[in-house]
């Protein structure tokens, strides 16, 4: 498929990167790997596999968006007539047959700018955090408002909007999709396995930092495109603020005049939120166990997300709103 190329990004992915690149090379001849200042020999590993590489300058701020753009720029110089580009993170593997299926969808949907399939988690049974990833990947086929970093893009549409915003440390995919939709392009999802993701998340601290990044991304998205219903995070921010800031804050502040009665509000509020999320997951077909775990972590996740919101605003006041928050060593 000479009209399709693949950009892989990564930072210190180790053996996962070798698995990733090997899976891509079985499906695609034209591959470039953009490395975000790895220290584990990732560049050498890619070169041994015969993959073209781009090394990002570690003295500048690193991000997934910057890596993807750098890989795409390399392809633009070497494959000027490229039609589609697949983006893939170094902790994932491409499922055989996906590129043909994704290209078919773009071929028959001329106004579609990007398409994605189903992402599977490699080891969902290894930890509750991996299992949460597996549930997050589930989506319905059809038109979408935005998709993740692993997707097949139409090159002309990608160029039209200038690619990813390299200033974003998180939430770069919804931002790109918002700009694409503003130009009249559609974002599609199909019923087909696309990639195998290896979260390898085994510690609570990793999950916490991921949610801090989520809160940061919501706040930044609100600043960037407040009028876009998909990009603007007003609903998410209201929910985070209510459950992790206003409810506990007011309960504590009103404790003296109410003789402690206000402290009972969270006792009823959080179970109600849990029940609402639980019912939604059950309606989507998840088991009682999975729905319970997902709901519990969604409720708990409001607190690190609130920290991310607050951190973004503090950095913004100091002119450093896009400061990098590291997550498992990956840009």
SVG drawing of the C-alpha trace seen along z (x, -y; Angstrom):
<svg xmlns="http://www.w3.org/2000/svg" viewBox="-29 -35 50 46">
<polyline fill="none" stroke="black" stroke-width="0.4" points="0.0,0.0 2.3,-2.7 -0.4,-5.4 -0.4,-4.7 2.4,-5.5 2.7,-5.2 4.1,-7.5 5.0,-5.9 5.9,-8.0 7.5,-6.9 9.8,-7.6 11.5,-4.9 9.1,-2.2 11.7,0.6 10.4,4.0 7.0,2.5 8.5,0.3 10.0,3.3 6.7,5.1 5.0,2.0 7.3,1.4 7.4,5.0 3.6,5.1 3.6,2.0 6.2,3.3 4.1,6.3 1.3,4.0 3.1,1.0 6.3,0.4 6.7,-3.3 7.2,-3.9 8.9,-6.7 9.6,-6.6 9.7,-10.0 11.6,-9.6 11.1,-12.0 14.6,-12.0 14.6,-8.3 17.5,-7.0 16.8,-3.3 18.2,-2.8 14.9,-3.2 16.4,-5.0 19.0,-2.2 16.3,0.4 14.2,-1.3 17.1,-1.7 18.0,2.0 14.6,2.8 15.2,0.5 12.8,-2.2 13.4,-5.8 13.8,-7.9 13.4,-11.4 15.0,-12.4 13.4,-15.3 15.6,-17.8 15.2,-17.0 16.1,-20.6 12.7,-21.7 9.4,-20.8 8.3,-17.3 4.8,-16.2 3.0,-13.5 1.6,-16.2 5.1,-17.5 6.3,-13.9 3.5,-13.2 4.0,-16.4 7.7,-15.8 7.1,-12.3 4.5,-13.6 6.9,-16.4 9.5,-13.7 6.9,-11.8 5.9,-14.9 9.5,-15.4 10.0,-11.8 6.6,-10.7 5.0,-13.8 2.0,-11.9 1.0,-10.3 -2.8,-9.9 -3.3,-8.5 -1.2,-8.5 -1.7,-6.2 -0.5,-7.5 0.4,-4.9 2.0,-5.2 5.0,-3.1 3.1,-1.2 0.6,0.2 0.6,2.8 -1.3,2.6 -3.8,5.3 -3.4,7.1 -5.9,5.9 -6.7,2.6 -5.0,0.3 -6.9,1.9 -10.2,1.6 -9.5,-2.0 -8.5,-3.1 -11.7,-1.5 -13.7,-3.6 -11.9,-6.8 -12.2,-5.9 -16.0,-5.5 -16.5,-8.5 -14.9,-11.5 -15.8,-14.0 -14.2,-11.9 -10.9,-13.3 -10.1,-10.4 -11.2,-6.9 -10.5,-4.7 -11.4,-1.1 -11.5,0.7 -8.5,0.6 -7.9,3.7 -5.9,3.8 -3.0,6.3 -3.3,7.4 -6.6,6.1 -6.5,8.8 -3.1,7.7 -4.4,4.7 -7.6,2.8 -6.0,-0.2 -5.5,1.9 -9.1,3.0 -10.2,-0.6 -8.3,-1.3 -10.1,1.7 -13.5,0.2 -12.5,-3.3 -11.7,-2.0 -15.3,-0.8 -17.2,-3.1 -20.0,-2.7 -19.3,-2.7 -20.4,-5.8 -19.7,-9.5 -17.7,-10.7 -16.8,-14.1 -13.2,-13.1 -10.9,-10.1 -7.6,-9.2 -4.0,-9.3 -4.2,-6.0 -6.1,-6.6 -5.9,-6.8 -6.0,-10.4 -6.6,-11.7 -3.3,-13.6 -5.0,-16.5 -7.4,-17.2 -4.5,-16.9 -2.5,-19.4 -5.5,-21.7 -5.7,-22.4 -2.0,-22.4 -1.8,-19.0 -1.7,-18.7 -1.2,-21.7 2.4,-21.0 1.8,-23.4 -0.7,-21.0 0.6,-18.5 -2.7,-16.6 -6.0,-16.8 -4.4,-17.3 -6.7,-14.8 -10.0,-16.5 -8.4,-19.8 -7.4,-18.5 -10.8,-16.9 -12.6,-20.1 -10.6,-22.0 -11.3,-19.3 -15.1,-19.3 -15.1,-23.1 -13.9,-22.7 -16.8,-20.4 -14.9,-17.1 -16.3,-14.0 -14.7,-11.8 -15.6,-8.1 -15.4,-4.9 -15.8,-1.4 -16.5,2.0 -13.1,3.4 -10.1,4.1 -7.4,1.5 -4.7,1.8 -3.5,3.6 -2.5,1.3 -0.2,2.1 -0.9,-0.3 1.2,1.7 -0.2,-0.4 0.2,1.3 0.5,-1.5 -2.1,-3.9 0.3,-6.8 0.4,-6.2 -3.4,-6.3 -3.5,-9.4 -1.1,-11.3 -3.0,-10.3 -6.1,-11.9 -4.2,-15.0 -3.3,-15.3 -7.0,-14.8 -8.0,-17.7 -5.2,-19.9 -6.5,-18.9 -10.1,-19.9 -9.0,-23.3 -6.8,-24.0 -9.6,-22.8 -12.0,-25.2 -9.5,-28.1 -8.9,-27.1 -12.4,-26.4 -15.1,-27.4 -17.8,-27.4 -17.2,-23.9 -19.6,-21.5 -17.2,-18.5 -14.0,-20.4 -15.2,-22.7 -15.0,-20.9 -17.6,-23.0 -19.7,-20.0 -16.8,-18.0 -15.3,-21.0 -18.6,-21.7 -18.8,-18.0 -15.2,-18.0 -15.7,-21.3 -19.0,-20.2 -17.8,-16.8 -14.2,-17.5 -14.3,-21.2 -17.7,-22.7 -19.3,-19.8 -16.5,-19.0 -15.5,-22.6 -19.0,-23.8 -19.7,-20.8 -16.6,-21.7 -17.3,-25.5 -20.9,-25.0 -20.0,-22.5 -19.8,-24.9 -23.2,-26.7 -24.9,-23.5 -23.4,-21.7 -21.8,-19.2 -25.0,-18.3 -23.5,-19.7 -20.9,-16.9 -23.6,-14.4 -24.0,-15.9 -21.0,-14.0 -22.2,-10.8 -25.4,-10.9 -23.9,-12.7 -21.0,-10.3 -23.1,-7.1 -25.6,-8.8 -22.9,-9.7 -21.6,-6.2 -25.1,-4.7 -25.6,-6.9 -22.3,-5.9 -22.9,-2.2 -26.3,-2.2 -24.9,-3.8 -22.1,-1.1 -24.6,1.7 -26.8,0.3 -23.7,0.5 -23.4,4.2 -20.7,4.3 -20.8,6.8 -21.7,5.8 -18.1,6.2 -16.7,4.1 -19.5,1.4 -18.8,1.2 -15.0,0.8 -15.5,-1.8 -18.0,-3.8 -15.8,-3.8 -12.7,-5.0 -14.7,-7.7 -15.9,-9.1 -12.4,-9.0 -10.9,-10.4 -12.7,-13.7 -10.1,-14.6 -6.9,-14.3 -8.7,-15.9 -9.6,-18.8 -5.9,-19.1 -5.1,-19.2 -7.7,-22.0 -6.2,-24.0 -2.6,-23.4 -3.4,-24.5 -4.9,-27.8 -2.0,-28.4 0.5,-27.8 -1.6,-30.0 -1.4,-32.9 2.4,-32.4 2.5,-32.2 3.4,-28.4 0.0,-26.8 1.4,-24.1 4.2,-22.9 4.7,-19.2 3.3,-16.7 5.2,-13.5 3.3,-10.2 5.3,-7.0 8.2,-8.6 6.2,-9.1 5.9,-12.4"/>
</svg>
